[in-house]
Amino acid sequence: MTITLAQAFARNFLGHAPAWYKLTVVGFLVANPLLMILFGPVLTGWVLLVEFIFALAMALRCYPLQPGGLLAIESVLIGLTTPESVYGEVTQAFPVVLLLIFMVAGIYFLRELLLYVFTRLLLKVHSSSMLAVLFCGVAALLSAFLDALTVVAVAITVGVGFYEVYHRVASGKQHDSSHDATHDAGVHALHRDNLEQFRAFLRGLMMHAAVGTAIGGVMTKVGEPQNLLISEQAGWEFGEFFLKVAPVSIPVALAGLGTCWMLDRFRLFGYGAQLPDAVRAVLRDYSEHMAAKSTLRDRQVLIVQALVAATLVLGLAFHVAEVGLIGLLVIILATSFTGVIEEHRIGKAFEAALPFTALLVVFFVIVAGIHEQHLFEPVMHAVLALEGRAQSAALYLATGVLSAISDNVFVASIYITEMKAALLQGVVTREQFEVAAVAINTGTNIPSVATPNGQAAFLFLLTSTLSPLIRLGYLRMVWMALPYFVVMTGVGLAAVVYLL
């Protein structure tokens, strides 16, 4: 059957995305210039932000880079922002871009070690509730000293490894066979129920780990990028930062870990799926198979990866260089001493991170528009007009809400700059400023677990290669994060009001 050129354009636009989705994106692109003419840039800016969130929500239908990128390009063309502002946002966040390019690729070259360690952990810990708390707690501990995206990259690497091992066997293949785990056509009927349960099990573990990065990330000066910004404005060193934030961060951490146990123990909000016995047997068989066929070269690879992992942890803990540069160090060391010298083998490591890096740059276009049009200023002025505990609570909630739909660092920079100006002008005391700084720091970290927009670690997980495999979409992620959001935000608010 022949098709016309117009039909070819229609079919190729956004590829295999549903027709209704394509029409919706086209509707957005047509409506935005009209809104700009009729109602001005402020309303158009808010509408475009909602449209971008919609593109993220439909990530399993179409990767958000294309529809989000088209919206971002249009925002520049209709004057919501400028290329210069976008460049400024990107260069300000260059350390994060560098991290995504090199650190995620570096973790790829440690995958044999990670799979070896976590397979043994999974086989020895039979209680799913204990395993959930363990994943959440370890992610929190690591994120207090390492970058959250690095921690999530580790979790994704482990999750993909587990999934591929079982999916290969469920499709009737041997452990050493090449296999495409993205298609279920070859999965035997007897394995389909176990596969669905295994997906639910992995969804729970990944979400517990992602929330753990937020729990730990708020605690230390190096836990999140906005923490560094706030600590510089407040003049806090590492230990002082931890003590200032502790009245909020410690209760939130305890509440978060308690919520983790409750959700898994009572199987609420999509958590609590057990690891099927058949899957455990496959993973055990895989572990024994790998141990039996292990050669001296395999052991040498594990030793090298363990030494490189130790170098990574020490380098990050002592901040010897930007995180992305440490990631490049990992790539060079891990490949040099394990014989990976072919360009195509090295290039494969970058496949997972570069699409998300491009998406993040697109997100900065939207942030630049928010900045240019001062969309958050009315909220900021209303909050700063308050005093005492009311101001602390409002700062916490306002930065939390705005961080859930925008960039945490951007929101933190706006509010801490205004509070620092008020301090220098004598409008607030040093004590009031420090309370406000803690409220802003915890507000941009804790309530933002509500959506993938608020947490880069969540967004990275959502757009990773693992999410389609385990059926983890935007709305499901928001639903699974909801109990954490409610409990941790409530405990954080009470701590800001009564413990600071």
N, C-alpha and C positions, 0 to 999 in steps of 0.2 A: 504493500500500500504506500503510495507516494504522499508526501506531506508538503505543504507550502513553506516558503521561507519564513512567513510569519509564525506558523505553527512550530517550526524549528526553534525560533527565538523563544517562544513561549515555553517549550519543553525544556530548553537548556537553561533558562533563567532559574536559578536556585536548584537545578538538577532534579532529584527525585523527591523534593519536598512536596507535601500535599498541595493541590491546586488552591484550596481555601487559604493556605498559609501564604502562597505566592501573591494572591490577590490582596491579602491583608497588608503585606509589605508594600506593594504598589500603592495601596490606599494611603498608607503612612506618607510615602514619598510625594504623593500628589497633594495631600492635605496640609503638610507642614508649610510650604511657601504661602498658601492661602491664609493659614493662621497667622503667619508673620505679617502679612499685609493688613489683615482685618483686626487683629488683636495685639500685635506687637511682640517683642522678643521674650518678655517674661513668661507669658502664658505658653508661647511656643516652646520655650526652654523646658518647662515642666512637662508638657505633652511629649516632647522628644525623649525626655528621661524615662517616662512611663513606657514609651515604645521600645526603648533599648532594653528595659527590664523584661518586656514581653519577649524580645528576641532571645534573651538569656533563658527565660522560662521554657522556651521551645527548643532547647539545645539538642534534645534527642530527635527532633524532627529535621533540624538543619543546624549545622555548626554556627554559632552566633557571629563568627567573624564576617560572613558575607552580609546578612541583613543589618547587623550592627555597623559594619563598615560603610554600607550605603547611607545609613542614617547619619553617621559621623561626617561623611563627605558632604552631605546635604547641609548639615549644620554650619559648615564652613562657607558653603556657597551662598546660603541665605543670610549670612552675617551674624550668626549667634556667637561665633568665635573667629579667630584668625589663625593662619598657619604659624605666626610668631608665638601666639599664646600656647598653641598645641606643642610647639617645639620646647617652650619653656617648661611645660608640665612633664614632658618626656625626659628632658635633661635632668630635671629635679629628681625624677624617679629612676635615673639611669642605674644606680646600684641594684634596684630590683630587676631591671631588664637584664643586667649582666648576670645576676643570680640565676634567672630562668634559663638563660642561654647555656651557661656552663655548669652550674651546680646540678641541675636535673640530669644533664648528660653524664656528669660524673657519677651520680648514683647508679645509673644504668650499668656502669662498669664494675659495680660492686654487687650485682644481682645474685651471683652464685653464692656469695657469703651470706647475703640477707636471706635467701631462700633456705639455705642450710640451717641457719640459726632459728628462724621463725618456724620452720617445719618441725623441728624438735620441740620448740615451745608449744606448738599447737597439739602435738601428739602427747605431750606430758601433762598438760593442763586440761582436764576433762570437763570441768565446770565452766559453762559458757558465761555465767555471771562473773566468775573470777577472771576469766580471759578478757571480758569486756572492760572491767576495772583496770586490769593490767595494761591493756592497750591504751586506754584513756590516760592512765597515770604516767606511763612511759612517754607518751606523746607530750603531756604537760611538762614533765621534767626536761625533756629534750628541748622543747620550744622556749623554755625559760632562758636557755643559753644559745640555742641554735635558731636559725630562721625557720618559721612555721612552714614555708613552702618546701624547705629541705626535708623536714619531718614528714610532710604529706607525700613527698616524692618517694620516700622510703616505704611508706605504707602502701602506696599505689604499686610500686615495684613488687612488693611481697604479695599483694592481692592478685595482681595479674599472673604472677608465678603460680600461686595455688590454683587459680582458675584454669590456667592452661594445662596443668598437670592432670586435673580431673577430667576436663573437657576432652582431652586427647584420648584417655582411656574409655570414657563414655561413648566416644565415637568409634570404638573398636580398634584403636591403634596402640602400638607399643610406645614406651616412654621415649625412645630415641627417634620416633617417626616425626617427619615434618607435619605441621598441622595448622589450620586456620581456625582459631577459636571464636571467630566472630559469627560463624554460621552454625546453626543447630541441626541442619538437615541430616547430618550423619550420626547424630546422637541416637542411640538405641532406645526403644520405647521403655525398657525396664529402668533406664537411667534418668528419664525426663523428670519424674517427681523429685528425685534426689538432687538433680541439677537446680531445680527451682528453689528447693530448700537451701542448697548451698549458696545460691545467689543472695537469698535473704540473710543468711549467716554472714556473708562477706559485707553486705550493705550495712549491717549493724556494726561490725568491727570498724569499717572505714569511717562511719559517722562518729563513733565513739572516739576514734583517733583524731578526727578533724576538730571535734569540740575540745579535745584535750589540748590542741595547739592554742586555742583561745584561752583556756584556763591557765596554762603556763606562760603564754605570751604577755599577759598583763602584769606579771609579777616583777620583772626585772627591766633594767634600763635597755638591755639589748634584745628583749623579747619580741618587740615589734618596732617598725620604723618610726611610728609616731611617739613611742616612748623616748627615743633618742632626742627627738625634737623638743618634747616637753621637758626632759631632764636638762637640756642645754639652757632653755629659758629660765628654769628654776635654779640652775646651778647645783644640781644634785649629782653626786658620784654614785657608783654602783650600789654600795651598801646603803647609803642614805636613801636612794630611790626605793630600794626594796622595803625599808622600814617605813617610809612615808606611805607607800601604797598598801602595805600589809594589812591594816585594819579593814580594808575592803577585799583585797585579793585572797587572803587566807580563808575568810568565811565563804567566799564565792567558790574557791577550789574545793572545800569540804562539801559544799552543797552540790557542786557539779559531779563529784565522784559518787556522792550518795544517790544522786539522780541516775547516774549511769547504772549503779547496782539495781535500783528499783525498776528501771525500765527493762533491764534484761531479765531480772528475776521474775517479774510479773507479765512479761511479754506485751508491753504497751508500745503504742505508736510505731509498730513495725519492727521492734527489737525482740530479742529473745529466741530467735530461730536457733535450733540446735544443729551442730555439725552432724550430718547423717553418718551412720556407722559405715556405710558403703564408701563414702568419701574419705573418712578417716582411714579405712583399710587401703584405699588407693594411695593416699599420701604416705602411709607407712610403707607400703610396697615400693613406692617411688624412692623413699629414703633408703630402704635396704638395697634397692637396685643400684642407686648411685654409689652407695658405700661399697657394694660388691665389685662394681666396675671401676672404682676409683683407682687411678694410677698415681705415680709419684708426681706427674705433671699437674694432675687435678689438685693434689694436696698443695703443691707449690702455688697454684693460683689462689687457693683459699688463704694461704699464709700471706701472700702479697696483698690480697684484698683486705685482710685483717689489719696489716700494718698501715695500709693506706687509709683505712677507716679510722684507725687511731690517730693518724696524722690529721685527718679531717676534723675530728672532734677537738683535738688540742688547738688546731689552727683557728677554729671557730670560737672556742672557749676563751682564748687569749686575744682574739681579734687582731691577728698578725697582718691581715690585709682585708680588703673588701671580700664579702662572701663569694661573689662571682669569680674573683681571681683565685680564691682557694679551690673553687670547683674546677677551674682550669688546671690547677696543680694536681688535683685528683685524677683528672683525665690523663694527663701526661704520665704520671707515675703508674697508674693502674694499667694503662695500655703498654707502656714501655717494658714492663717486667712480666707481662703475660702474653707477649707475642702478637698483640693486636696492632698491626702496622698498615693494613690495607685501608685505603680511603673509604671504600663503601662500608666496611665494618664499623669504622669510626662514625661515619655519617648517620648510621642507623640510630645512634644514641641521641641524636638531636631531633628526631622525628616527633617525639612526644612533647617537647617543650616549645618549639618554635611556633606552632599554631597558637598556643596560649599566649606567647609573648606578643604576637601580632594582635591578638584580641585585647590584651592589656593596653597596648598603645592606642587602639581604637577607643577603649574606655577612657583614656586620658583626654581624648578629644571631647567626649561628653563632659568630663570634669572641667575642662577649659571653658566650655560653654556655661556651666554653672557659675564658674568664677567670673567670667566676663559679664554675665547678666545679674550678678549679685543675688541669685535666687534664695540664698540662705540668710541674707541680711536681716529681713524682718524678724525671723526667729531669734537671731543673735541679739538684736537690740532689745527685744522683749525680755530675754533671759538676763542680760546684763543690767536691766533696770531693777531687778529684784535684789534682795539683801539677805544675808545670813543663811540659815538652813534652806530657805526657799530657793535662794540662788544656787546653792550646791546641788539640790535635787533637780532643779530645772536644767542646770548645766549637764548633769549626768544623763537626764532623759533626752534633752535636745540633741546633744552630740551622739547619743545612742541611736535615735531615730534617723538623723541625717547620715550617720555612718552606715546604717543598714541599706541606704539607697545610693550612697556615693562613696568616695574614697576616704578611708580613715585618716590618712595623713593630711589630706586637704582640709577636712573638718577640724582636726586638731590644730592645724597651723592657724586657721582663722580665729578660733576661740582663745588659744593661748597667747596669740599676738595681742588681741584686744585686752586680755587680762594683764599682760605685762605692761602695756601702755597705761592702764589704770593704776598699776602699782607705781610706775615711774612718775605719774602725775599726782600721786598721793591720794587718789580716790579710794583705794583699798589698802589695808595694812599687809605686811609680809605674811602674817598668819592666814589672813583671808585669801591671799594669792595662792599659798601652798595648798589650802583646802580646795580651791577652785582647780588647781593644776591636777590634783588627784582625781577630782570629779571628772575632769575632761579626759584624763588618761583612761580611767576605768570605763567611762561612757563610750569612748571610741573603740574599746576592746570587747566589752562584755555583751551589751545588747545587740551588737552587730552580728552575733551568731544567728540572728533571725533569718537572714537571707544570704545566698551566695554573693550578692552584690557587696555586702558588708565585710566579708572575710575573703581575702585573696586565696587562702588555703581551701575554703569551700569551693570557690569558683574554679580553682585549679583541679580539684577532685571532680567537679561537675563536668568539666570539659576534657577530662583525661580519657585515655583509651579504655580505662577500667569501667567507667560509668555505664556505657552502653552494654557491656558484658553482663553487669549485675543489675541492669535496669534501674539505675539511680538517676532519675530526672529531677528537674528543678522543683516541681511541686512536691514530690516525694521527699526531697531533701529538706524543704521548708517544713513539711509535716513532721519529719523525724527530729528536726532541730527545735520544734515548738516547745516541748517540755523543758529542754535545757534553757531556752530563751526565757520562759516564764519564771522558772525557779532561780536561775542565776541573776537575771535582771532584778527580780524582786529582792533577793538577798543583797545584791550590790547596792540597790537604792536604800535599803534599810541601813546598811553599813555606812553609806555616804552621809545620811542624815544623822545617825545616832552615835557612830563610832569615830568620826573624824573630829 
